[in-house]
Amino acid sequence: MTNQSRCPVHARTFEAQRVARRGNRYDRSHRKRAAEAIDDEGWCHYPGCWRTDDLTAEHLPDGEYSVLCRSHNSARGRGMAREA
């Protein structure tokens, strides 16, 4: 993850501090399971979207993954209510 408001040198420093504070939730196991979910599903599960490009996997509390396009996953992270 990079921060667009910082130069590359300071962005790396900021990211290292962020990971030190809260840990890196996206370890190799997570990335592997997320990639598998995207490969298995292949489309955004947001109602009415159906995009098949730029997909991400949202980690759900029950341990499953829900595939969303990047724009819907980002909106979800900003507090947009999920309809499905």
N, C-alpha and C positions, 0 to 999 in steps of 0.2 A: 504494500500500500504506500503510495507516495502522496505527499501533501503539495498541491499545486501552488500554494501561496509561499512556499519556501524554495530557495535554490537547492540544487541536488545535494550539496554538502550538508546543509542544515536539515534537509528533509530526512537524510539517513540518520542524523543525530536525533532528531525528533522521533522518528520511528523506533529507534533503539530504546529511547526513554519510555515511549508508550508501551512497548512490549514488556519492558522491565516492570512497569507499574501494574499492568493488568494481565500479563501473560499473552502468549500467542495461541489463540483458540484454534487456529487453522494449521494443525500439525499434518504430517504426512498421511496418517490414517484418515483424517477428515477429508483431505483433498482427494484421496483415492475413492472414498465412499461417495463424495459429491460428484466426481467424474463418472462413476458407475451409474448414479441416479440420472444424470444428464444423458448418458448414452442409452440407458433403458427407456427413458421417457421421450426425449427428443423434441419437446415443445413446451411453451409456457402454459402453466396451469391456471393463470389468472383468467377469470371469466371473460370470454370474448376476445382474448388476445391471440392465441395460437401461433405466436412467433416461434421460429425454429433456429434463430441465430442469436448470438450473444447471450447464451443461457447461463444461469447460475443456479446453485442448489441452496435452498433455505433449510437450515437445520431446525427441525421441529422439536419441541420438548419431549415427545415420546421416542426420540432417537431416529425417527424416519427423516427423509429429505423430501422437500417439495421443490419441483423445478419451476423457476420463474425466469423471465427475461430480466436483464440487468435493470431496466427502467422500473419494472414493477417491484423487484427485490429492493431497489434503492428507495422507492416510495414507501414500501412497507417499513423500512428502517427509519424513515422520517415520521412514522406514526400513522400513516394512511391505513384505515381499517381494511382488513382483508375480507373479501366478499365470499370466499369459498373455503 
